[in-house]
Amino acid sequence: MTLPAFALEKDNPYRKNIGIQLYTLRDQIKADTAGTIKAVAQAGYQQVEPYGFPDDAADMIRAAKDNGLAVNSSHFAWESVTDPTKEGVIPFGKILDGAKEVGLSHLVIPYLHAHNRKTPDDYKRLAGRFNTAAEEAKAAGIQLAYHNHNFEFEPMGGGESGYDILVAELSPDMKFELDVFWVKAAGVDPVALIKKLSGRVSQ
């Protein structure tokens, strides 16, 4: 199946900036990082978003730059924000330092463990940690964002969803990276959500 974006006229500005989240190709990357990313570049992509920063992303970033692909953003070891006191967790400040070293402008929290999101209060607690980290990231010149799945949209107490709580509680410094597949899978209209979050979607 051909992606619609590749059917755009050659001078279309979106075509010039099209990118891919490399977690989509995690099986291929595990087998052959350099070869997979070379194929991504040959397919016409202009930028990539690695995952597992800092440790797991190093080879992806190196291969991307070797193939002329921009790397502006990465999913990262999110427990540095959600569970900062957990033994063995990389300090968020160290992640920010590493991101600056490789030229990242954005970092993305890619997931939440089930034990972190059982109740509305859990989401409020997470929002506070996100806001603190976003302020720290901003001071370092990096934009922090949250990448959704579908579980955030499940109704909780009073019909309010976890995502509703994040929208209400997150500061202007904290942005949303919208995964429209998961938004649609949750039964939510992605277009309406993008309009609702005007100015708050990571760019």
C-alpha positions as CSV (number, residue, x, y, z in Angstrom):
1,M,0.0,0.0,0.0
2,T,1.3,3.4,-0.9
3,L,1.2,6.1,1.8
4,P,-0.9,9.1,0.7
5,A,1.9,11.5,1.7
6,F,4.2,10.1,-1.0
7,A,1.5,10.9,-3.7
8,L,1.9,14.6,-3.0
9,E,3.5,16.9,-5.6
10,K,7.3,17.1,-5.4
11,D,7.3,20.7,-4.1
12,N,4.7,20.1,-1.4
13,P,6.2,21.4,1.9
14,Y,5.0,18.3,3.9
15,R,6.8,16.0,1.5
16,K,10.0,17.8,2.2
17,N,9.7,17.2,6.0
18,I,8.1,13.7,6.2
19,G,9.4,11.6,9.0
20,I,8.9,8.3,10.7
21,Q,8.8,7.1,14.3
22,L,11.4,4.3,14.3
23,Y,9.6,2.2,16.9
24,T,7.3,1.2,14.0
25,L,10.4,-0.6,12.6
26,R,11.7,-2.0,15.9
27,D,11.9,-5.6,14.7
28,Q,13.9,-4.6,11.6
29,I,16.1,-2.3,13.6
30,K,16.9,-5.0,16.1
31,A,18.0,-7.2,13.2
32,D,19.9,-4.6,11.2
33,T,20.0,-1.0,12.4
34,A,22.2,0.5,9.8
35,G,20.5,-1.3,6.9
36,T,17.0,-0.5,8.0
37,I,17.7,3.2,8.4
38,K,19.5,3.4,5.1
39,A,16.3,1.9,3.5
40,V,14.2,4.5,5.4
41,A,16.3,7.3,3.7
42,Q,16.1,5.6,0.3
43,A,12.3,5.5,0.7
44,G,12.2,9.3,0.8
45,Y,11.8,10.0,4.5
46,Q,13.6,13.2,5.6
47,Q,13.7,12.8,9.4
48,V,13.3,10.1,12.1
49,E,12.3,9.9,15.7
50,P,14.3,7.2,17.6
51,Y,13.3,5.5,20.8
52,G,15.0,4.4,24.0
53,F,17.2,7.5,24.4
54,P,19.9,7.6,25.5
55,D,21.3,4.1,25.4
56,D,19.1,2.3,22.9
57,A,19.0,5.3,20.5
58,A,22.7,5.8,20.0
59,D,23.0,3.5,16.9
60,M,19.8,4.8,15.4
61,I,21.0,8.4,15.7
62,R,24.4,7.6,14.2
63,A,22.9,5.7,11.3
64,A,20.3,8.4,10.6
65,K,22.9,11.1,10.5
66,D,25.2,9.0,8.3
67,N,22.2,8.8,5.8
68,G,21.4,12.5,5.9
69,L,18.3,12.1,8.0
70,A,17.4,14.8,10.5
71,V,17.0,13.7,14.2
72,N,15.1,16.4,16.1
73,S,13.2,14.3,18.6
74,S,13.4,11.0,20.5
75,H,11.3,8.9,22.8
76,F,13.4,8.4,26.0
77,A,13.7,6.4,29.2
78,W,10.5,7.8,30.7
79,E,10.9,6.5,34.2
80,S,13.4,9.4,34.7
81,V,10.2,11.5,34.9
82,T,7.5,9.1,36.1
83,D,9.6,7.2,38.7
84,P,12.7,9.4,39.3
85,T,13.6,7.8,42.6
86,K,13.4,4.2,41.4
87,E,16.7,2.4,41.7
88,G,18.8,2.3,38.5
89,V,16.8,5.1,36.7
90,I,18.8,7.6,34.8
91,P,18.5,11.1,36.2
92,F,16.4,13.3,33.9
93,G,19.2,16.0,34.0
94,K,21.6,13.5,32.5
95,I,19.1,12.7,29.7
96,L,18.8,16.4,29.0
97,D,22.6,16.7,28.8
98,G,22.8,13.8,26.4
99,A,20.0,15.2,24.2
100,K,21.8,18.5,23.9
101,E,25.0,16.8,23.0
102,V,23.4,15.0,20.0
103,G,21.4,18.1,18.9
104,L,17.9,17.0,19.9
105,S,15.3,19.8,20.3
106,H,12.5,17.6,21.6
107,L,12.1,14.7,24.0
108,V,9.0,12.6,24.3
109,I,7.5,10.5,27.2
110,P,6.4,7.4,25.2
111,Y,4.4,5.3,27.7
112,L,3.1,4.9,31.2
113,H,3.3,1.7,33.2
114,A,-0.1,0.4,34.3
115,H,0.8,0.8,38.0
116,N,1.3,4.6,37.4
117,R,-2.2,5.2,35.9
118,K,-4.8,3.4,38.0
119,T,-6.7,6.4,39.4
120,P,-7.4,10.0,38.6
121,D,-5.0,11.0,41.4
122,D,-2.3,8.9,39.7
123,Y,-2.8,11.0,36.5
124,K,-2.7,14.2,38.6
125,R,0.5,13.1,40.2
126,L,2.0,12.3,36.8
127,A,0.9,15.7,35.5
128,G,2.9,17.4,38.3
129,R,6.0,15.4,37.5
130,F,5.6,16.2,33.8
131,N,5.3,19.9,34.5
132,T,8.4,19.9,36.7
133,A,10.4,18.0,34.0
134,A,9.0,20.3,31.2
135,E,10.2,23.3,33.1
136,E,13.7,21.7,33.5
137,A,13.7,20.8,29.8
138,K,12.7,24.3,28.8
139,A,15.6,25.7,30.7
140,A,17.9,23.4,28.7
141,G,16.4,24.5,25.4
142,I,14.4,21.3,24.9
143,Q,10.7,20.8,24.4
144,L,9.1,17.9,26.4
145,A,6.0,16.2,25.2
146,Y,3.7,13.2,26.0
147,H,2.9,10.5,23.4
148,N,-0.5,8.9,23.9
149,H,-1.8,5.4,23.4
150,N,-5.5,4.5,23.8
151,F,-5.6,3.7,27.5
152,E,-5.5,7.3,28.5
153,F,-9.0,7.8,27.0
154,E,-10.7,5.2,29.1
155,P,-13.3,6.8,31.5
156,M,-12.3,6.9,35.1
157,G,-14.1,8.4,38.1
158,G,-17.0,10.6,37.1
159,G,-16.5,9.8,33.4
160,E,-13.4,11.8,33.2
161,S,-10.5,10.1,31.4
162,G,-6.8,10.2,32.1
163,Y,-6.3,12.3,29.0
164,D,-8.9,14.8,30.2
165,I,-6.9,15.1,33.4
166,L,-3.6,15.7,31.5
167,V,-5.2,18.3,29.3
168,A,-6.5,20.1,32.4
169,E,-3.4,19.8,34.5
170,L,-0.4,20.1,32.2
171,S,1.3,23.5,32.0
172,P,1.9,25.4,28.7
173,D,5.5,24.2,28.8
174,M,4.4,20.6,28.4
175,K,3.2,19.6,25.0
176,F,1.3,16.6,23.4
177,E,2.7,14.4,20.7
178,L,-0.5,13.0,19.2
179,D,-0.6,9.5,17.9
180,V,-3.7,9.7,15.8
181,F,-4.0,5.9,15.3
182,W,-4.4,5.4,19.0
183,V,-6.7,8.4,19.3
184,K,-9.0,6.9,16.7
185,A,-8.7,3.4,18.3
186,A,-10.0,4.9,21.5
187,G,-13.1,6.2,19.7
188,V,-12.0,9.8,19.7
189,D,-12.1,12.1,16.7
190,P,-8.4,13.1,16.0
191,V,-9.3,16.2,14.1
192,A,-11.5,17.5,17.0
193,L,-8.8,16.7,19.5
194,I,-6.1,18.5,17.5
195,K,-8.4,21.6,17.3
196,K,-9.1,21.3,21.1
197,L,-5.3,21.2,21.8
198,S,-4.6,24.2,19.5
199,G,-1.1,25.5,20.4
200,R,-0.4,22.6,22.7
201,V,0.6,20.0,20.1
202,S,4.4,19.5,19.8
203,Q,5.9,20.8,16.6
